[in-house]
Amino acid sequence: MTLGIFEEIERLIEYIPIDTDAQIDGNFAKGVSIDSHFYFKDIDGVAVRLGVIKPGTNSVSFREIVKLFSKFLKDAKIQELVVAQKKYSKNVSSNIGRTNDDYNYYQNMHFPSKSVLFDFCLAALDGDTFDAKLYLAHSFHLLGLRRGLAILLSVIVNESHLRLDNDVRNLLTLVAMVSEPSNIDVYFDVQNGGFNRRYVNYLKEMQLLNTLTVPNNNKKKKIQKS
């Protein structure tokens, strides 16, 4: 996996008509759906090279971009989903009046960023728009989440019907898997003697995602044996 792949996918998002009132708060333009196709100039063969379209095709949909992100997220690391983290930590430091020594602390510290993005995914899968927007804003401003990816995720949150789409839920689950923190004790509900509802829902989605891939592999093995 190279960082350039996500940059190329983000370029495709620019061809989808999205209205943004704020920096990362997006909605589909009027009449646009997840399967609407839009013309774009694939001058250097980005879309063909990534496998999102066939040679000679000159349109792309939001769904195809979602599936393309999902395709490369399977082998991604959290560092590949963010850009300029030092820039964002510097902004945090300057905005609260820290000294240079304090800035160095903020620059080198590990933000609870993985959990912020992870919590966004859990809230989005659960349909909690308020929490999802809050966590997404933190992911963008503190973590430095890629702007194109942040806009795509904001559309998913604002267009509430997209939450029920299988391709969208697969994407949210994969982002959650990439950003899941090592310490998951905070998601444990002591009173109920198990994980909280959002984390349990995430585990179910992860299991569904795994069952989608395993049967194909088994089928291939059976064919090879015969």
C-alpha positions as CSV (number, residue, x, y, z in Angstrom):
1,M,0.0,0.0,0.0
2,T,1.3,3.5,-0.9
3,L,0.0,6.8,0.3
4,G,-0.5,7.9,-3.3
5,I,-3.4,5.5,-3.8
6,F,-5.7,7.3,-1.4
7,E,-4.7,10.7,-3.0
8,E,-5.8,9.3,-6.4
9,I,-9.1,8.0,-5.0
10,E,-9.8,11.4,-3.5
11,R,-9.5,13.0,-6.9
12,L,-12.5,11.0,-8.0
13,I,-14.6,12.5,-5.3
14,E,-14.3,15.9,-6.8
15,Y,-16.4,14.8,-9.8
16,I,-19.4,13.9,-7.6
17,P,-21.8,17.0,-7.1
18,I,-21.6,17.5,-3.3
19,D,-22.9,20.6,-1.5
20,T,-20.7,21.6,1.4
21,D,-21.9,24.3,3.8
22,A,-18.9,23.8,6.1
23,Q,-15.4,22.5,5.5
24,I,-16.3,18.8,5.7
25,D,-20.1,18.9,6.0
26,G,-21.4,17.5,2.7
27,N,-24.7,16.5,1.2
28,F,-25.5,15.2,-2.3
29,A,-26.5,17.9,-4.7
30,K,-30.2,17.9,-5.7
31,G,-31.1,14.8,-7.7
32,V,-27.9,13.0,-6.9
33,S,-27.9,9.5,-5.5
34,I,-25.3,6.9,-4.6
35,D,-25.5,5.3,-8.0
36,S,-25.6,8.5,-10.1
37,H,-22.8,8.5,-12.7
38,F,-20.8,11.6,-13.6
39,Y,-18.4,12.3,-16.4
40,F,-14.7,12.9,-15.5
41,K,-11.5,13.2,-17.4
42,D,-9.2,10.4,-16.5
43,I,-6.2,12.1,-18.1
44,D,-3.5,9.9,-16.6
45,G,-5.6,6.7,-16.3
46,V,-6.1,6.9,-12.5
47,A,-9.5,5.3,-12.4
48,V,-8.5,2.5,-14.9
49,R,-5.3,1.8,-13.0
50,L,-7.1,1.5,-9.7
51,G,-9.7,-0.8,-11.3
52,V,-12.7,1.4,-10.6
53,I,-13.7,1.6,-14.2
54,K,-13.0,-0.3,-17.4
55,P,-10.9,1.2,-20.2
56,G,-13.0,3.5,-22.3
57,T,-15.5,4.4,-19.5
58,N,-15.6,8.0,-18.5
59,S,-18.1,8.1,-15.6
60,V,-17.9,7.3,-11.9
61,S,-20.4,7.0,-9.1
62,F,-20.3,7.6,-5.3
63,R,-20.9,3.9,-4.8
64,E,-17.9,3.0,-6.9
65,I,-15.7,5.4,-4.9
66,V,-17.0,3.8,-1.7
67,K,-16.1,0.3,-3.0
68,L,-12.7,1.5,-4.1
69,F,-11.9,2.9,-0.7
70,S,-13.0,-0.4,0.8
71,K,-10.8,-2.3,-1.6
72,F,-7.6,-0.6,-0.4
73,L,-8.6,-0.2,3.2
74,K,-8.3,-4.0,3.7
75,D,-4.5,-3.6,3.8
76,A,-4.2,0.0,5.0
77,K,-2.8,1.5,8.2
78,I,-4.1,4.5,10.1
79,Q,-1.2,6.6,9.0
80,E,-2.4,6.3,5.4
81,L,-5.8,7.9,6.3
82,V,-4.3,11.1,7.6
83,V,-2.2,14.0,6.4
84,A,-0.2,16.7,8.0
85,Q,-0.7,15.6,11.6
86,K,2.1,17.9,12.8
87,K,0.2,20.8,11.2
88,Y,-2.9,20.0,13.2
89,S,-1.1,19.5,16.4
90,K,0.6,22.8,15.9
91,N,-2.7,24.5,15.4
92,V,-4.1,23.0,18.6
93,S,-1.0,24.2,20.5
94,S,-1.1,27.8,19.1
95,N,-4.8,28.1,19.7
96,I,-4.5,27.4,23.4
97,G,-1.5,29.5,23.9
98,R,1.1,26.8,24.6
99,T,4.9,27.5,24.8
100,N,7.4,25.9,22.4
101,D,8.1,23.2,24.9
102,D,4.4,22.5,25.2
103,Y,4.2,22.5,21.4
104,N,6.9,19.8,21.2
105,Y,4.8,17.8,23.6
106,Y,1.7,18.1,21.4
107,Q,3.7,17.4,18.3
108,N,5.2,14.2,19.6
109,M,2.2,12.9,21.6
110,H,-0.1,10.3,20.3
111,F,-3.6,11.8,20.1
112,P,-6.4,9.5,21.1
113,S,-7.0,9.9,17.3
114,K,-7.6,6.3,16.5
115,S,-10.4,6.1,19.1
116,V,-11.9,9.3,17.7
117,L,-12.2,7.9,14.2
118,F,-13.2,4.5,15.6
119,D,-16.0,6.2,17.6
120,F,-17.1,8.0,14.5
121,C,-17.6,4.7,12.7
122,L,-19.5,3.2,15.7
123,A,-21.8,6.2,15.9
124,A,-22.4,6.2,12.1
125,L,-23.2,2.5,12.0
126,D,-25.6,3.1,14.9
127,G,-27.3,6.0,13.2
128,D,-26.3,8.6,15.8
129,T,-25.9,11.6,13.5
130,F,-25.0,14.1,16.3
131,D,-22.2,12.0,17.7
132,A,-21.0,11.0,14.3
133,K,-20.6,14.6,13.1
134,L,-18.8,15.5,16.3
135,Y,-16.3,12.6,16.1
136,L,-15.8,13.3,12.4
137,A,-14.9,16.9,13.1
138,H,-12.4,15.9,15.7
139,S,-11.0,13.3,13.3
140,F,-10.5,16.0,10.7
141,H,-9.2,18.9,12.8
142,L,-7.1,16.9,15.4
143,L,-6.1,13.8,13.6
144,G,-5.8,15.3,10.2
145,L,-8.1,12.9,8.4
146,R,-7.9,13.3,4.6
147,R,-10.3,15.9,3.5
148,G,-11.7,13.9,0.6
149,L,-12.3,11.0,2.8
150,A,-13.8,13.2,5.5
151,I,-16.2,14.7,2.9
152,L,-17.2,11.3,1.7
153,L,-17.9,10.2,5.3
154,S,-19.9,13.4,6.0
155,V,-22.2,12.6,3.1
156,I,-22.8,9.2,4.5
157,V,-23.8,10.7,7.8
158,N,-26.0,13.5,6.4
159,E,-27.7,11.3,3.8
160,S,-29.2,9.0,6.5
161,H,-30.6,6.4,4.1
162,L,-27.0,5.5,3.1
163,R,-26.4,4.1,6.5
164,L,-28.5,1.0,5.5
165,D,-26.5,0.4,2.3
166,N,-24.3,-2.7,2.5
167,D,-21.4,-1.1,0.6
168,V,-21.5,1.9,2.9
169,R,-21.6,-0.3,6.1
170,N,-18.7,-2.3,4.8
171,L,-16.7,0.9,4.3
172,L,-17.5,2.1,7.9
173,T,-16.6,-1.3,9.3
174,L,-13.3,-1.3,7.5
175,V,-12.4,2.2,8.6
176,A,-13.3,1.0,12.2
177,M,-11.0,-2.0,11.9
178,V,-8.1,0.2,10.7
179,S,-8.7,2.7,13.6
180,E,-9.7,0.4,16.4
181,P,-7.6,1.3,19.5
182,S,-5.6,-1.3,21.4
183,N,-7.5,-0.6,24.6
184,I,-11.1,-1.5,24.2
185,D,-11.9,-1.7,27.9
186,V,-13.7,1.7,27.5
187,Y,-16.3,0.0,25.4
188,F,-17.1,-2.5,28.1
189,D,-20.4,-2.0,30.0
190,V,-19.8,-3.2,33.6
191,Q,-23.5,-3.0,34.5
192,N,-24.5,-5.3,31.6
193,G,-21.5,-7.5,31.9
194,G,-20.4,-7.1,28.3
195,F,-19.5,-4.6,25.6
196,N,-21.8,-1.7,24.9
197,R,-24.4,-1.7,22.2
198,R,-22.3,0.2,19.6
199,Y,-19.3,-2.1,20.0
200,V,-21.5,-5.2,19.8
201,N,-23.0,-3.9,16.6
202,Y,-19.5,-3.3,15.2
203,L,-18.5,-6.9,16.0
204,K,-21.6,-8.1,14.1
205,E,-20.7,-6.0,11.1
206,M,-17.2,-7.3,11.2
207,Q,-18.5,-10.8,11.3
208,L,-20.7,-10.1,8.3
209,L,-17.8,-8.6,6.4
210,N,-15.7,-11.8,7.1
211,T,-18.5,-14.1,5.9
212,L,-18.7,-12.3,2.6
213,T,-15.0,-13.2,1.8
214,V,-14.6,-16.6,3.3
215,P,-17.0,-18.6,1.1
216,N,-15.3,-17.4,-2.1
217,N,-12.0,-18.6,-0.8
218,N,-13.4,-22.0,0.2
219,K,-15.1,-22.3,-3.2
220,K,-11.8,-21.7,-5.0
221,K,-10.1,-24.4,-2.8
222,K,-12.7,-26.9,-3.7
223,I,-12.3,-26.3,-7.4
224,Q,-8.5,-26.7,-7.1
225,K,-8.9,-30.0,-5.4
226,S,-11.2,-31.4,-8.0
